[in-house]
Amino acid sequence: MTVNDVKTFMKSFWHMVGKKSIIVIVLSILVLVMETVGLMLLIPLLGSVILGKQQGTLTQPVFDFFAGIGIHPSLEVVLLLFATCAFFRNWGMKWQTVLGFRIAKDFSKQIFCELYNLILQTKWNTFTANHSAKYKHMLLEENYRIEVLVITGFSLLTRTLLTLAYFCFSLFLSATITLLVVLGGAALFFLLRKRLLFLDRESKKFLHHRATLMKIADEHMAFFKMIKLSHQQEKFGREISQARELVDDSRDAMLYSSAQHQFLFTFGSACLLCIFIFFGKHAVLLSPLKIMLLVVIFSRIATLLNSVQNAMKQILQFFPAFQRTWEMREWCLENRDQVYGEQQVFCRKSVDMKDIRFGYQKDVVLNDFNMKIPVYGMTAIVGESGVGKSTVIDLLLGLVVPEEGGVYIDDIPLSCGNIVNWQKQVSYVSQNCYMLEGTLRENIQHGCPQKSDEEVFAAVEKAGLGDVVRHLPLGLDSPICEKGENFSGGEKQRIAIARCFLQDSSVIIFDEATSALDYATEAQVMNSLYNMTQKTVIIVTHRLASIERADLIYCLEGGKVVEQGSYRDLLQNKNYFYRLWQKQGNN
């Protein structure tokens, strides 16, 4: 935790919730004033009521104050005032706690929303470089720790102010004893500093192992079916068990270190208090009243310092959550999609990819790549796995930007100014279909909830989903479980295709969108696409038989177009496309 990190935190905190926190600070001052007045009331309470002394250098100023306002400091009056101060002090602490929680929640919520929006605006290739569990960990676990950090900060503020008030009052009673206590406390902190640093390291280890455990658990849940089918439950069980053991060991070490530190600090404070009180009576010759007050004050100081120390430990433990969140925020800003407006772009002639070079890190995927996609027809892109078909689709969608060359819509380059408008004209279906928890209707209408039931049913029929819906007891109102587990892979693809058809966009892109369909259903979907003569359809597929009626087919190999033409022409050429066709069992 550096000074710059603290400055960044304070700046962001003030920008988001600074004005609201002023109320908490005012309440802290109210608590401080009430505590100070309560301390002053201890003097006549102990001096005149308990010890029976009406005069003295310590009690006289307090009695003079009461005389000045016309009040006789009897037991009843002092107790009533003391109870009043206690009421307002605790009332202030109550509302400070309540408002502190609300402000902490508001601060963490704003950070959550800002980070989530920035993640959504991150460039696609940099977004996919991180594991999804990392984003979830930042948005949930780390964000919760930021909330605890703010709550602890408010608690630390109040206890620090109270500690300072007690020290000031103890200086008034005996500067010598107070300075000795301060020096003794500083020495105690110095002796225990290594344990505090060790505790900080163990806390970081615990958080690291916990994040790793969440990542492993997330991966196992994603491959749950594969684990069962491969009968590797025991292996994966050992892996998760070992990760959990690391979490437990680091937590045990952290808790033991915290308990040990707490014991040494509390016991050391008690020993110092006894030594200094003994010294005050026999060396400084303090009066019994001052000794009693110092005992009360130093006992409270010890308790408050313990609370301050625990708060500091929590801040050291949770502040790295803000640092990591802020680092991800800066990373998202550096890798943010550059969008400057919504300039209009219309696709009436063709979509061209000219002289494109693109790669991931050091691996070049496309080099000197050119492709011309005519409008109002179907263009298919084929090739073996890993030749760059999905990369071409990402470039067409504007998800990634080429290192050289560009994508042109009717000779207008796809840029930051028109990419939003272009993407709004495109409906995209991938091999991996996302499902929302809700009803079948809500999933199909996602993105266009204003569509009528007649339009929904028309899209369902085009996607070959009509028989499935008719056999469901609740029809379109049938619930969809988490990740659509109550539907087959083919049914989920058809739901996604129906969603695409319902959007009625001018450009439709399928990236292996029919890979889980049987041949009859795929033929029905492809027939629906062929009949969309006023739309531009781009399809990536491995099933060559499904694109027999495509207007134009591009064959990719080694990051370049090696062959193009109609289905019949490519077969007659007996080159790359013909070899792919033969590999699929055709003769």
Rosetta blueprint (number, residue, H / E / L):
1 M L
2 T L
3 V H
4 N H
5 D H
6 V H
7 K H
8 T H
9 F H
10 M H
11 K H
12 S H
13 F H
14 W H
15 H H
16 M H
17 V H
18 G H
19 K H
20 K H
21 S H
22 I H
23 I H
24 V H
25 I H
26 V H
27 L H
28 S H
29 I H
30 L H
31 V H
32 L H
33 V H
34 M H
35 E H
36 T H
37 V H
38 G H
39 L H
40 M H
41 L H
42 L H
43 I H
44 P H
45 L H
46 L H
47 G H
48 S H
49 V H
50 I H
51 L L
52 G L
53 K L
54 Q L
55 Q L
56 G L
57 T L
58 L L
59 T L
60 Q H
61 P H
62 V H
63 F H
64 D H
65 F H
66 F H
67 A H
68 G H
69 I L
70 G L
71 I L
72 H L
73 P L
74 S L
75 L H
76 E H
77 V H
78 V H
79 L H
80 L H
81 L H
82 F H
83 A H
84 T H
85 C H
86 A H
87 F H
88 F H
89 R H
90 N H
91 W H
92 G H
93 M H
94 K H
95 W H
96 Q H
97 T H
98 V H
99 L H
100 G H
101 F H
102 R H
103 I H
104 A H
105 K H
106 D H
107 F H
108 S H
109 K H
110 Q H
111 I H
112 F H
113 C H
114 E H
115 L H
116 Y H
117 N H
118 L H
119 I H
120 L H
121 Q L
122 T E
123 K L
124 W H
125 N H
126 T H
127 F H
128 T L
129 A L
130 N L
131 H L
132 S H
133 A H
134 K H
135 Y H
136 K H
137 H H
138 M H
139 L H
140 L H
141 E H
142 E H
143 N H
144 Y H
145 R H
146 I H
147 E H
148 V H
149 L H
150 V H
151 I H
152 T H
153 G H
154 F H
155 S H
156 L H
157 L H
158 T H
159 R H
160 T H
161 L H
162 L H
163 T H
164 L H
165 A H
166 Y H
167 F H
168 C H
169 F H
170 S H
171 L H
172 F H
173 L H
174 S L
175 A H
176 T H
177 I H
178 T H
179 L H
180 L H
181 V H
182 V H
183 L H
184 G H
185 G H
186 A H
187 A H
188 L H
189 F H
190 F H
191 L H
192 L L
193 R H
194 K H
195 R H
196 L H
197 L H
198 F H
199 L H
200 D H
201 R H
202 E H
203 S H
204 K H
205 K H
206 F H
207 L H
208 H H
209 H H
210 R H
211 A H
212 T H
213 L H
214 M H
215 K H
216 I H
217 A H
218 D H
219 E H
220 H H
221 M H
222 A H
223 F L
224 F H
225 K H
226 M H
227 I H
228 K H
229 L H
230 S L
231 H L
232 Q L
233 Q H
234 E H
235 K H
236 F H
237 G H
238 R H
239 E H
240 I H
241 S H
242 Q H
243 A H
244 R H
245 E H
246 L H
247 V H
248 D H
249 D H
250 S H
251 R H
252 D H
253 A H
254 M H
255 L H
256 Y H
257 S H
258 S H
259 A H
260 Q H
261 H H
262 Q H
263 F H
264 L H
265 F H
266 T H
267 F H
268 G H
269 S H
270 A H
271 C H
272 L H
273 L H
274 C H
275 I H
276 F H
277 I H
278 F H
279 F H
280 G H
281 K H
282 H H
283 A L
284 V L
285 L L
286 L L
287 S L
288 P H
289 L H
290 K H
291 I H
292 M H
293 L H
294 L H
295 V H
296 V H
297 I H
298 F H
299 S H
300 R H
301 I H
302 A H
303 T H
304 L H
305 L H
306 N H
307 S H
308 V H
309 Q H
310 N H
311 A H
312 M H
313 K H
314 Q H
315 I H
316 L H
317 Q H
318 F H
319 F H
320 P H
321 A H
322 F H
323 Q H
324 R H
325 T H
326 W H
327 E H
328 M H
329 R H
330 E H
331 W H
332 C H
333 L H
334 E H
335 N L
336 R E
337 D L
338 Q L
339 V L
340 Y L
341 G L
342 E L
343 Q L
344 Q L
345 V L
346 F L
347 C L
348 R L
349 K L
350 S E
351 V E
352 D E
353 M E
354 K E
355 D E
356 I E
357 R E
358 F E
359 G E
360 Y E
361 Q L
362 K L
363 D E
364 V E
365 V E
366 L E
367 N E
368 D E
369 F E
370 N E
371 M E
372 K E
373 I E
374 P E
375 V L
376 Y L
377 G E
378 M E
379 T E
380 A E
381 I E
382 V E
383 G L
384 E L
385 S L
386 G L
387 V L
388 G L
389 K H
390 S H
391 T H
392 V H
393 I H
394 D H
395 L H
396 L H
397 L H
398 G L
399 L L
400 V L
401 V L
402 P L
403 E L
404 E E
405 G E
406 G E
407 V E
408 Y E
409 I E
410 D L
411 D L
412 I E
413 P E
414 L L
415 S L
416 C L
417 G L
418 N L
419 I H
420 V H
421 N H
422 W H
423 Q H
424 K H
425 Q L
426 V E
427 S E
428 Y E
429 V E
430 S L
431 Q L
432 N L
433 C L
434 Y L
435 M L
436 L L
437 E L
438 G E
439 T E
440 L H
441 R H
442 E H
443 N H
444 I H
445 Q L
446 H L
447 G L
448 C L
449 P L
450 Q L
451 K L
452 S L
453 D H
454 E H
455 E H
456 V H
457 F H
458 A H
459 A H
460 V H
461 E H
462 K H
463 A L
464 G L
465 L L
466 G H
467 D H
468 V H
469 V H
470 R H
471 H H
472 L L
473 P L
474 L L
475 G H
476 L H
477 D H
478 S L
479 P E
480 I E
481 C L
482 E H
483 K H
484 G H
485 E L
486 N L
487 F L
488 S L
489 G H
490 G H
491 E H
492 K H
493 Q H
494 R H
495 I H
496 A H
497 I H
498 A H
499 R H
500 C H
501 F H
502 L H
503 Q H
504 D L
505 S L
506 S L
507 V E
508 I E
509 I E
510 F E
511 D E
512 E L
513 A L
514 T L
515 S L
516 A L
517 L L
518 D L
519 Y H
520 A H
521 T H
522 E H
523 A H
524 Q H
525 V H
526 M H
527 N H
528 S H
529 L H
530 Y H
531 N L
532 M L
533 T L
534 Q L
535 K L
536 T E
537 V E
538 I E
539 I E
540 V E
541 T L
542 H L
543 R L
544 L H
545 A H
546 S H
547 I H
548 E L
549 R L
550 A L
551 D L
552 L E
553 I E
554 Y E
555 C E
556 L E
557 E E
558 G L
559 G L
560 K E
561 V E
562 V E
563 E E
564 Q E
565 G E
566 S L
567 Y H
568 R H
569 D H
570 L H
571 L H
572 Q H
573 N H
574 K L
575 N L
576 Y H
577 F H
578 Y H
579 R H
580 L H
581 W H
582 Q H
583 K H
584 Q L
585 G L
586 N L
587 N L
